[in-house]
Amino acid sequence: MADLSSLKVTAPVNRYRGALPKIGIRPTIDGRRRGVRESLEEPTMNMAKAAAKLISENLRHPNGQPIECVIADSCIGGVAEAAACQDKFSRENVGVTLTVTPCWCYGSETMDMDPATIKAVWGFNGTDRPGAVYLAAVLAAHSQKGLPAFGIYGRDVMDMADITKVPQDVQDKILRFAKAALAAVWMRGKSYLSIGSVAMGIAGSISNADFFQEYLGMRNEYVDMSELVRRFDEKIYSDAEYKRALEWVKKNCKEGPDNNPPKEQHSRRRKDEVWKTVVKMAIIVRDLMIGNPDLKRKGLIEESLGHNAILAGFQGQRQWTDHFPNGDFMEVILNSSFDWNGIRSPYVVATENDGLNGVSMLFGYLLTGCAQVFADVRTYWSPDAIQRVTGWKPEGLAANGLIHLINSGSAALDGIGKQKINGKPAWKPFWEITPEEAGACLDSVSWRYGSLGYFRGGGYSSDFLSEGGMPVTMTRLNLVKGLGPVLQIAEGHTASVPENVHDKLDARTDPTWPTTWFAPRITGEGPFKDVYTVMAKWGANHGAVSYGHIGADLITLASILRIPVCMHNVELDKIYRPSYWNSFGMDAESADYRACDALGPLFK
C-alpha cells in the first residue's frame, strides 16, 4: 500500500520567472455628460465587477493559484481614459482584457488598442441603452485594424436592474475566453527544453524554433543528454532530496514481473542501481527545467537557475537507452501530480523529445490544470478483429472498435482513473486530489523492467490499465510544409474491456506498458465517419490525452494562436472564435484556415 503520509497536497507556487498574468476588465461608457454618462457610471462599473467575480470564483491558474482581475480605475468614455487604463494594465502585468458595457460607447476611441493583449468584448443585451450596437461597432473596428476580439452577447434581453446577474450563455463564453487566453499568455517568454536531439527519426522531435517563437512566444533551449552524466558524476543534485526520493520509491513503487528471457535478465544488484539512476534522472531533469535553490547552496549558481522551461522533451532512444536506463520512470513521475514531494502540479515532459506532442500536452495542461497522458496511437482494433482474437463481441463504448493508446513513457499515473468526480473514475487538478486518490493510483501501477530488446540499458516502465468510462480528449499538433501548424482534436471516452480480453490484446504489443482503450465519438461523417477513419486520419504516431471534453476550449485557444484546426468532432454550437473569423465565409473550417493565414503567427 502507498504511504499516504507522504502524499500531502502542496501549496500552489509559481515555478517560473516573472509574475503571473492578470485579466484586465475595461468598463466602457457613453462619454456624453449632462446626465448620460452619470446615469451609467454605477451599472457599468457593477458589470465590470460582476465579470471579475465570475472569473475569479470559477477559474484558477494551471498551477492552482488564484486568478487576479484588475479593473480600470474609471469607466472609459474616450481615448484619454483608454490610455490611462492601458498604462495601469501594463504596470499590473495584464495579458488578457475583457471590455464590458451596457450602452453605446465611442468604438475606436474606447477599444483596447494594445497589440500584445488578447481581447474580448461583452455587450449587455438590454433595451435601456444600445450595448449591442457598441458591441457590433467595436468588433468591426477590431477586425478592420487586425486586432481580433471575441464578441460576447447574451441570447435573452435583460433588465438593467439585473446587470450583475450574468446569464449562463454569457458565463460560458467569458470563462472559455478567459481560460484559453490565459493559456496563451502563460506560454509567453517561457522555454521548451530539448534534452538530446531527434529520436529514431520521429518528425515531432525535430525541434522547430520558428514555430515556438512565432506561434507560442516561447524560446528553445537545448541540452545534450551527456549533461545528465555530468550531474550524476559530480553529484549536481540535492543529496537530501535524492535520499528521500529513493526511500519513497522503495515504499511506493512496486515492481512487476520481468518479461525478459531469464538468461538475459539483469541481476538484482544492477536493477537496484537502475532505480538509483532513474530517480536521479527525475530530479535532474526537473532541475534543468526550473532550477533548484539547493544547488545554489552547494555553490552551483549557474546550475541552480534552470531554463525556465514550461515544457521539456527527452530523446532517450537510442543513444541514451542503448547504454543507460530509459527515461520512462522520469517522464511518468514528472508528468504525474504526485511524487516524494507530495501532491503537486505536474511537470510536462514529452518522451522521445516529441516537442509537437509535448505542445499538445501543454495545451491540455494549461486549459485544465490536469496531468496529461502521452501515448502512441498504436492500433485500431475493429469489432471483428477483437472477436476473432478473443472470442468477445465488443459492446458499449467498445461496440464500434477501439484505438489502443500505449507507450512505454510519459503516461501520467493520474490517467489510471483512480481519482473520483461524483463517484466516477476521473483525473483532476492537483489541488483537488486527496492522498487516498494519489495512493490508489500508485497502488494500481506496477513498474516493469524495460524490454532489453528496446532498452539495452534497462529501466522501469509503468504498467497500468486506465479505467473505462472517462470523458477524454486526444490532441495532436502537426507541422505541414507550405501550411504551418495544424491541430487535430478527437473527443471520446476511455473504454472498459473484460480482463481476459485486455490481456490477450495487450500481450500482442507489450504487456509491460500502460494501456488506455480509447473510443472516439464518431459522427458518421468525414474523419469521424468511424473509429477506423479517426485512426487513419491521425497525423502522427503520438497523441496527448486530457481528461474531459475540452475540444471547444482547444479550438478557442488555437484561434488565439492562429493555428487552424484540421480535424475535430466538437459540436458546431460550441465553437467559439474571434469575430474576425466571421468575415471569411460561411464554411467554418475554410474560414478558420483563411483567417489564421491572413493574420499570421501571433508573435511574428
ChimeraX attribute file (.defattr): number of C-alpha atoms within 10 A of each C-alpha:
attribute: neighborCount
match mode: 1-to-1
recipient: residues
	/A:1	12
	/A:2	21
	/A:3	15
	/A:4	16
	/A:5	10
	/A:6	17
	/A:7	22
	/A:8	18
	/A:9	20
	/A:10	14
	/A:11	13
	/A:12	16
	/A:13	11
	/A:14	13
	/A:15	14
	/A:16	19
	/A:17	13
	/A:18	11
	/A:19	9
	/A:20	19
	/A:21	19
	/A:22	21
	/A:23	27
	/A:24	28
	/A:25	27
	/A:26	30
	/A:27	30
	/A:28	33
	/A:29	29
	/A:30	26
	/A:31	18
	/A:32	13
	/A:33	10
	/A:34	8
	/A:35	8
	/A:36	12
	/A:37	18
	/A:38	13
	/A:39	12
	/A:40	20
	/A:41	17
	/A:42	11
	/A:43	20
	/A:44	27
	/A:45	25
	/A:46	17
	/A:47	24
	/A:48	28
	/A:49	18
	/A:50	16
	/A:51	25
	/A:52	20
	/A:53	14
	/A:54	15
	/A:55	20
	/A:56	16
	/A:57	10
	/A:58	11
	/A:59	17
	/A:60	18
	/A:61	22
	/A:62	25
	/A:63	22
	/A:64	19
	/A:65	15
	/A:66	17
	/A:67	20
	/A:68	19
	/A:69	23
	/A:70	21
	/A:71	23
	/A:72	22
	/A:73	14
	/A:74	17
	/A:75	26
	/A:76	28
	/A:77	23
	/A:78	20
	/A:79	15
	/A:80	12
	/A:81	18
	/A:82	23
	/A:83	18
	/A:84	14
	/A:85	23
	/A:86	20
	/A:87	12
	/A:88	17
	/A:89	23
	/A:90	13
	/A:91	8
	/A:92	18
	/A:93	16
	/A:94	23
	/A:95	23
	/A:96	24
	/A:97	26
	/A:98	28
	/A:99	25
	/A:100	27
	/A:101	32
	/A:102	30
	/A:103	25
	/A:104	20
	/A:105	26
	/A:106	19
	/A:107	22
	/A:108	17
	/A:109	18
	/A:110	25
	/A:111	24
	/A:112	26
	/A:113	16
	/A:114	14
	/A:115	11
	/A:116	13
	/A:117	21
	/A:118	25
	/A:119	28
	/A:120	26
	/A:121	27
	/A:122	26
	/A:123	25
	/A:124	31
	/A:125	25
	/A:126	19
	/A:127	14
	/A:128	11
	/A:129	17
	/A:130	17
	/A:131	23
	/A:132	22
	/A:133	18
	/A:134	25
	/A:135	27
	/A:136	17
	/A:137	16
	/A:138	23
	/A:139	25
	/A:140	18
	/A:141	18
	/A:142	23
	/A:143	17
	/A:144	11
	/A:145	11
	/A:146	13
	/A:147	20
	/A:148	24
	/A:149	27
	/A:150	23
	/A:151	24
	/A:152	27
	/A:153	19
	/A:154	19
	/A:155	12
	/A:156	10
	/A:157	11
	/A:158	17
	/A:159	12
	/A:160	16
	/A:161	8
	/A:162	12
	/A:163	20
	/A:164	17
	/A:165	14
	/A:166	18
	/A:167	15
	/A:168	11
	/A:169	13
	/A:170	18
	/A:171	18
	/A:172	14
	/A:173	20
	/A:174	22
	/A:175	18
	/A:176	19
	/A:177	27
	/A:178	23
	/A:179	23
	/A:180	27
	/A:181	27
	/A:182	24
	/A:183	24
	/A:184	24
	/A:185	20
	/A:186	21
	/A:187	21
	/A:188	17
	/A:189	17
	/A:190	21
	/A:191	25
	/A:192	26
	/A:193	27
	/A:194	28
	/A:195	23
	/A:196	22
	/A:197	23
	/A:198	21
	/A:199	20
	/A:200	13
	/A:201	10
	/A:202	14
	/A:203	17
	/A:204	22
	/A:205	25
	/A:206	16
	/A:207	21
	/A:208	13
	/A:209	13
	/A:210	14
	/A:211	20
	/A:212	21
	/A:213	19
	/A:214	16
	/A:215	22
	/A:216	24
	/A:217	22
	/A:218	22
	/A:219	21
	/A:220	20
	/A:221	17
	/A:222	16
	/A:223	15
	/A:224	13
	/A:225	17
	/A:226	12
	/A:227	15
	/A:228	18
	/A:229	15
	/A:230	11
	/A:231	15
	/A:232	15
	/A:233	9
	/A:234	9
	/A:235	12
	/A:236	21
	/A:237	22
	/A:238	19
	/A:239	13
	/A:240	9
	/A:241	15
	/A:242	18
	/A:243	13
	/A:244	13
	/A:245	20
	/A:246	18
	/A:247	12
	/A:248	17
	/A:249	16
	/A:250	11
	/A:251	12
	/A:252	21
	/A:253	17
	/A:254	16
	/A:255	16
	/A:256	16
	/A:257	10
	/A:258	16
	/A:259	15
	/A:260	14
	/A:261	9
	/A:262	8
	/A:263	6
	/A:264	9
	/A:265	17
	/A:266	17
	/A:267	9
	/A:268	9
	/A:269	8
	/A:270	12
	/A:271	17
	/A:272	11
	/A:273	13
	/A:274	21
	/A:275	19
	/A:276	16
	/A:277	20
	/A:278	22
	/A:279	19
	/A:280	26
	/A:281	23
	/A:282	21
	/A:283	19
	/A:284	23
	/A:285	23
	/A:286	22
	/A:287	24
	/A:288	23
	/A:289	26
	/A:290	21
	/A:291	23
	/A:292	21
	/A:293	16
	/A:294	18
	/A:295	19
	/A:296	14
	/A:297	11
	/A:298	12
	/A:299	10
	/A:300	15
	/A:301	15
	/A:302	10
	/A:303	18
	/A:304	21
	/A:305	18
	/A:306	19
	/A:307	25
	/A:308	22
	/A:309	28
	/A:310	22
	/A:311	23
	/A:312	30
	/A:313	27
	/A:314	30
	/A:315	25
	/A:316	25
	/A:317	21
	/A:318	17
	/A:319	14
	/A:320	19
	/A:321	19
	/A:322	17
	/A:323	13
	/A:324	19
	/A:325	25
	/A:326	31
	/A:327	29
	/A:328	26
	/A:329	24
	/A:330	27
	/A:331	30
	/A:332	29
	/A:333	23
	/A:334	25
	/A:335	28
	/A:336	27
	/A:337	28
	/A:338	29
	/A:339	20
	/A:340	19
	/A:341	15
	/A:342	19
	/A:343	24
	/A:344	24
	/A:345	27
	/A:346	25
	/A:347	24
	/A:348	28
	/A:349	37
	/A:350	32
	/A:351	29
	/A:352	27
	/A:353	28
	/A:354	25
	/A:355	28
	/A:356	28
	/A:357	28
	/A:358	30
	/A:359	25
	/A:360	27
	/A:361	29
	/A:362	26
	/A:363	26
	/A:364	29
	/A:365	24
	/A:366	20
	/A:367	24
	/A:368	25
	/A:369	23
	/A:370	28
	/A:371	32
	/A:372	34
	/A:373	31
	/A:374	32
	/A:375	26
	/A:376	18
	/A:377	21
	/A:378	16
	/A:379	14
	/A:380	20
	/A:381	20
	/A:382	18
	/A:383	17
	/A:384	16
	/A:385	15
	/A:386	21
	/A:387	14
	/A:388	11
	/A:389	11
	/A:390	15
	/A:391	11
	/A:392	16
	/A:393	13
	/A:394	21
	/A:395	13
	/A:396	11
	/A:397	21
	/A:398	24
	/A:399	14
	/A:400	19
	/A:401	23
	/A:402	25
	/A:403	24
	/A:404	22
	/A:405	24
	/A:406	26
	/A:407	26
	/A:408	28
	/A:409	28
	/A:410	30
	/A:411	37
	/A:412	28
	/A:413	30
	/A:414	31
	/A:415	32
	/A:416	26
	/A:417	25
	/A:418	23
	/A:419	23
	/A:420	15
	/A:421	12
	/A:422	6
	/A:423	7
	/A:424	14
	/A:425	18
	/A:426	23
	/A:427	28
	/A:428	21
	/A:429	21
	/A:430	26
	/A:431	19
	/A:432	15
	/A:433	21
	/A:434	18
	/A:435	21
	/A:436	17
	/A:437	19
	/A:438	28
	/A:439	21
	/A:440	20
	/A:441	22
	/A:442	23
	/A:443	17
	/A:444	20
	/A:445	21
	/A:446	21
	/A:447	21
	/A:448	21
	/A:449	25
	/A:450	25
	/A:451	22
	/A:452	18
	/A:453	11
	/A:454	13
	/A:455	22
	/A:456	17
	/A:457	18
	/A:458	25
	/A:459	26
	/A:460	29
	/A:461	30
	/A:462	30
	/A:463	25
	/A:464	23
	/A:465	21
	/A:466	23
	/A:467	20
	/A:468	22
	/A:469	19
	/A:470	22
	/A:471	20
	/A:472	23
	/A:473	25
	/A:474	31
	/A:475	27
	/A:476	25
	/A:477	27
	/A:478	19
	/A:479	16
	/A:480	10
	/A:481	6
	/A:482	6
	/A:483	10
	/A:484	14
	/A:485	20
	/A:486	19
	/A:487	20
	/A:488	23
	/A:489	27
	/A:490	27
	/A:491	25
	/A:492	21
	/A:493	24
	/A:494	25
	/A:495	23
	/A:496	23
	/A:497	17
	/A:498	9
	/A:499	9
	/A:500	11
	/A:501	17
	/A:502	17
	/A:503	13
	/A:504	14
	/A:505	16
	/A:506	18
	/A:507	10
	/A:508	8
	/A:509	14
	/A:510	16
	/A:511	19
	/A:512	25
	/A:513	24
	/A:514	28
	/A:515	26
	/A:516	26
	/A:517	24
	/A:518	31
	/A:519	28
	/A:520	30
	/A:521	20
	/A:522	19
	/A:523	13
	/A:524	10
	/A:525	10
	/A:526	14
	/A:527	21
	/A:528	20
	/A:529	13
	/A:530	17
	/A:531	23
	/A:532	19
	/A:533	15
	/A:534	22
	/A:535	22
	/A:536	11
	/A:537	13
	/A:538	19
	/A:539	20
	/A:540	18
	/A:541	15
	/A:542	27
	/A:543	28
	/A:544	29
	/A:545	29
	/A:546	29
	/A:547	27
	/A:548	20
	/A:549	18
	/A:550	21
	/A:551	25
	/A:552	23
	/A:553	22
	/A:554	27
	/A:555	25
	/A:556	23
	/A:557	25
	/A:558	24
	/A:559	23
	/A:560	25
	/A:561	22
	/A:562	24
	/A:563	25
	/A:564	24
	/A:565	21
	/A:566	18
	/A:567	21
	/A:568	20
	/A:569	20
	/A:570	18
	/A:571	9
	/A:572	9
	/A:573	7
	/A:574	14
	/A:575	14
	/A:576	21
	/A:577	21
	/A:578	22
	/A:579	18
	/A:580	23
	/A:581	23
	/A:582	15
	/A:583	11
	/A:584	16
	/A:585	13
	/A:586	10
	/A:587	9
	/A:588	13
	/A:589	14
	/A:590	15
	/A:591	18
	/A:592	25
	/A:593	20
	/A:594	17
	/A:595	21
	/A:596	21
	/A:597	15
	/A:598	12
	/A:599	15
	/A:600	15
	/A:601	20
	/A:602	19
	/A:603	15
	/A:604	12
